[in-house]
Amino acid sequence: MDREIPFMDLGRQYREHKKEFLDAVEKVCEETAFSGGKYVKEFEQSFQEYLGAKYSAGVGSGTDALFLAVKALGIGPGDEVIIPANTFIASAWGAVHAGAEPVFVDCTPDTWEIDASKIEEKITEKTKAVVGVHLYGQPFDFDGVKKIADRHHLYVIEDCAQAHGAEYKGKKAGTLGDIGCFSFYPGKNLGAFGEAGAVVSDNKQYIDEVNRLKDHGALRKYHHDVVGYNMRMDGIQGAVLSVKLKYLDGWNEKRRRIAARYRAEIKNPAITFQSVPPFVLPVCHLFEVQAKHAEDFIAYLQEKGIRCGRHYPLPCHLQKAFHGLGYKKGDCPQAEKLAENCVSLPMFPELTEEEISYVIDCCNGYTE
């Protein structure tokens, strides 16, 4: 093994901006603004302005964001929510934790995201919403989904956990549908120093309800209007995210440059890329390829010192957690094909040109 190329290295980003991060944390500690408070509010304001959204609410995680969004829309027991089978399982947890049933649909064979043409056949009188996931940092076919949602009077919930700063026809992900949900898990393009998330919307009523639910059912201290939860963002995460937000566009541009090199210079016919429509601006949270004999491909790269990922080796509809829903292999064939063949190449802004070149050379040297 000549070298080691990490799949992701958060330490490089930390070391580059260490003083700013630690100064921000120290301010929170000096003011003991640990739960919610000033620094969370400052981040909420900056984040909604960055996105072009009217309202936002910082919450404890991306999973909290999805759950609170579903609850704020009044979705619960007896309802159904349509969700792509090819995504991280948290995309379904919001509906499940709210008491609704997830209904899984397949992805497209080219963009690998929710297939709008498959949605209508899954709609019943119980369907209340569609969760569209901007998977891998690339916006899904929002117009296609929205057209069907409007026809059937359904909400559109955007899962933007991987799409901070991504754009669809000039609008930021999170501002397209009824409500947008973000994760700031440390490995995200905009990542906290722990768990954090946000819900955004142009509808004040939805964000007011998220703020009520996340803080023990109270918009006013000690006046609990509904049964609530403890799902607030903490002050340290708000402060750190405010620092990182200043650099997000630059980091995203570096990711796009890395992706452009991969696409232009990996010539191996055994490797297939995700299709990128011309009207989207992806942020390349992950760089996915399909490779026949994916496990052999990964083993080959590991021998060369290149660390890869698998996103996601078992699609949602076949997860044991959803066994009771009755899905079987073959129900979502495109998602199942991706699960078998997808490999995530190294992707983070601090990759060096030499490291990128090495990954490309090794990919081109792979034989089935």
Residue, then its C-alpha position, 0 to 999 in steps of 0.5 A: m500500500d503506497r498511501e492512504i486516502p481517507f473517505m472523509d477527514l473532518g480533522r483537516q477542516y478543523r485544523e484549518h479553522k481551529k481558532e474560529f471554532l474554538d473562539a465561537v465555542e468559548k463565547v457560548c461557554e462564557e455566556t453559558a448559552f448552552s441550550g437554545g438561546k442567542y447563538v442558535k437564534e443567530f444561526e437560524q437567522s443567517f441560515q434562513e437568509y442564506l437559503g432565501a426562506k422566511y422562517s427557520a427553527g434549529v432542532g436537535s438533529g436531522t431526524d428530529a427535523l423530519f419528525l417535527a415537520v411531519k407533526a407540524l403538518g398534522i400527519g399522524p396515525g392512519d396516514e401514509v407518507i410516500i418516501p423513496a426506497n433509495t435513501f438513508i433510513a432516517s428519511a422514513w423515521g419522521a413519518v414512522h415516529a409520528g405514527a404514519e405509515p411509510v410507503f416506499v417508491d422506486c428511484t430512477p435508473d439515471t439520477w438514482e433519486i425518487d421516480a416521480s412516475k412511480i408515485e401516483e400508483k402508490i397514492t391512496e385516500k390515506t396519503k398525506a405527503v411525499v418526502g423527496v430526498h435531495l440524495y447525495g447532494q443533488p436535487f430530485d425532480f421537484d417539478g415532477v413530484k410537485k405536479i403529482a402532489d398538487r393533483h392529489h392535494l399532498y404536502v411535499i417535504e424536502d429531506c435536505a440532509q445532504a444538500h446544503g446549498a444545492e439549487y434546483k432551477g436557481k432556488k435553494a434546496g429546502t425552499l421548494g416544497d411546503i417544508g424543508c428539513f436539514s441535518f447538521y451531522p458532523g459529516k455533512n457539507l454543513g456539519a456541527f460538532g455533534e448532532a443538530g438539524a433545522v426545519v425551514s419554511d415560508n409558512k410561519q404556522y409550520i415553524d411556530e408549531v415546530n418551535r412549540l413541539k421542540d420545546h416541551g409544547a410551549l411557545r411561552k415558558y411554563h405554558h405547555d399548549v400541547v404534548g411536546y418534546n425536548m428537541r432543541m439545538d444547543g448553543i455550541q452547535g449554533a455558534v459552530l454552524s454560524v462559523k461554517l456557514k461563511y465557508l459553505d459555498g466555497w467548500n461546495e465549489k471545491r466538491r464540485r471541482i473534485a466531482a468534475r475531475y472524477r467525471a472527466e478523468i475516470k474512463n473505466p467502462a466498468i464504472t457508471f456515474q449518476s446523471v446530473p440534469p442541467f437545471v440542478l446545481p449539486v453540492c456533491h455531498l457524496f460521489e456515487v458510482q455504480a460498479k459491477h461486482a462492487e465488493d471486488f471494486i471496494a476491495y481493490l481500492q482498499e488494497k490501494g489505500i483508498r477508503c470508500g463507502r457504501h450508501y446504501p447497501l440495503p434499501c429501506h423497503l427491505q430493512k428488517a425494521f419494516h418487515g411488517l409492511g410486507y415489502k419483498k425483493g423486486d418491489c423496487p428494482q432500481a433501488e435494489k440494483l443501486a444497493e448492490n452496485c453503488v460505491s462512494l468514492p472519497m469526497f471532501p473539500e480538503l482532498t488534494e489534487e494529488e490525492i484526487s489524481y491517485v483515486i482517478d488512476c486507481c479507478n481507471g486501473y480496475t478490471e472486473 
